Each structure stands twice: as structure tokens, then as C-alpha cells.
Amino acid sequence: MREPESLCGLTADEVLSLIEPSGFRYSHATLVTNCIYKKRIRDINHLPGISNKLRNLLSGSHVPGISSPEQSLESVDGSKKYLFRSRSGLLYETVYIPDGKRHTVCVSVQSGCRMGCKLCATARYGFHGNLTAGEMVNQVIGIPEAHLVTHVVFMGMGEPLDNTGEVFRACSIMTAEWGLSLSPANITVSTVGITAEVENFLRSSECNLTLSLFSPFPDERILYIPAERNHPSGKILEIIRSFPARKRRRMSVAYVMIKGLNDTDSHLDGLKSLLAGSSVRVNLLPYHATGDSGFVSSSEERMMYFKHSLVISGISASVRKTRGADIHAACGLLASGLADYKRKAY
Ligand code: SF4
């Protein structure tokens, strides 16, 4: 017997195509998607406001497809990391970060990653497979804090623009009225840069985009972010800068700061000349050591110095706080703590 398919991951039009031959209309399709994405109903027999005829039609072939994480870890700072397993057995992690009125979920798009960035624990885990849009959306609606979520960042395991179709679909579901109804201004896709896909993303989505830069100098960047070879950051920034700005849409650069490596005065000058006159914002991030890299993060003072210098030169900049480092949930650490769950799971 065929396994029932998940409704989570389908658009309203796709649900309509399932039910239209039996006489149902678009309003019935959105009734179903609202039950899945907004009310997060996990049993098809409990979808409220649905006729028996429609329920019977769907229940033979479909399930809501919302699943809970297998395990979780909680940080001393209140953030939580969840371990999910796909139907095919792929492992992937999701991080929930509460911060005042802002509740962010950091979503994975792949199990592992194949981009090979040198200082990233996910790269060392290797690439195990792409996640579907349904599995991405489920990371938001399948966690206990789903009702609180205000922001989504595609910054978990994997490179979003290496799984573009499914990421675009997940963004559509998250922003649609019949879906999660999140504002595109509250959704950010983070990439190391895949040239053609960046253009594609800017044209077809209204969500925010952030480029992981690491160094303003291509010769140096290529040593740590191999994608630089075929997808030069200079070209990607040119595309981002030349794209017509949309109200409330934020373009940014993520800059992980490592003491003595990319936090020198010449790096600061390089950043300024790369971004001068643009509206691209710089997010300065502390480095979280992985393995035996021997590197340490720049000091808070140095990060604040970078921030102030950038701001004085007319470039918008901020320093991001570390969250979830003690549970290996901070940037660049996902997949490095898979063994922790057995030890600390609650
Ligand atoms: S930094 Fe991002 S793109 Fe690079 S290996 Fe890690 S997860 Fe992949």
C-alpha cells in the first residue's frame, strides 16, 4: 500500500487540484491549508470546518504531515535546538531563538551541506540530502513554540540556493495568506552565493537576502569559502546592489569575525570600499570555534570598533549576539553536537 502523502508542503493550488475533480472549490482548498499551516492540526479527522465528504476524500491518500522533533536541547540563554528525522531517515537540526517580542526559527534546508566551507561544522558532517519544502515548513509549525514564531531565517544546515526550488516553495507557503502569513520582511535567506540563483531569488521572492562574506578579499575568501571560485562575491554584491530596492526588504552581509585573521584594519577598509554607497547592511558575528581550528573570535571591543567605523562611513552595521553556543546551536556549529542529544536530552 502507498504511504499517504503530506499536505504540509502543498500550496493552496496543489490542494485544489486534488479536490477540484470532486466538485470542491478554491475556498475549500484554503480551508484545508489554513487548518494545516495556521491551526497546525495533526489529525485529518480533526480538521475543523471541513465536511465529511472532503475529509473522506483526503483521508485515504493524505495526512497533515506535521511532525514533532525527535529530541531537543535547551541553552542557558533560552534558545532551543531540535533534532528532526525525515521519513527517509535524514537528520537535521532547527534552532528556536526567543528575544523579547521576536521569536526566530533558524531552519535547515539540507541534511549536512556540500559547500565545504572550511570553518563550518555542518560541512564536516558531509552532505546527506536535500530537505523538501514540507520538511522546512514543519521545522516552524512542528516545534512546541510554533504559535510564537515571528521570524524565520534559512541559516541552519545546508546552502539554501543549492536547494532553491524547495526553499522558494517554503518561502511562498510561509508568506501566503493561505499559509503561515508571515511577512516576507521577517524571512531571511542566507547564502554563500550561487550567482544565477541569487538573481533568481531577487526576482521571484520578496524575502531578505544575506551573503556570508568572511573576507572582502577574494584571494582570502576562497581559502575558507570554496564557492568563491565559481561564484565571486564581488559579482554577487554587484547583482544585489543593482537590484531595485524594495520597501522593507533587507540586503545584508554576514561577517564572522576571527581574531587576527579577518579583523585587521585592512579588512575594515576592504569592507568599506566594497560596500560604500550601497544600502547593504553588515551583520558582524562572533566566531564559534569548531574542531581544532586554532582560531578564536574577535573580541567584543574589536567587533564594536568595526561596527562604529562602518556606521561612521555611512554603512549600516550591527553586532549579533551569540545564542545557543553551549548546545552547539550557534552559527556554524550545527551537526557538531549530534552526540549531545543522547547525553542531555530532556
Ligand atoms: S557555512 Fe553554510 S554553506 Fe558553508 S558549509 Fe556551512 S552550512 Fe554549508
Boltz pocket constraint, residues with backbone or C-beta under 6 A from the ligand:
constraints:
  - pocket:
      binder: B
      contacts: [[A, 112], [A, 113], [A, 114], [A, 115], [A, 116], [A, 117], [A, 120], [A, 121], [A, 122], [A, 123], [A, 156], [A, 157], [A, 158], [A, 159], [A, 192], [A, 332]]
      max_distance: 6.0
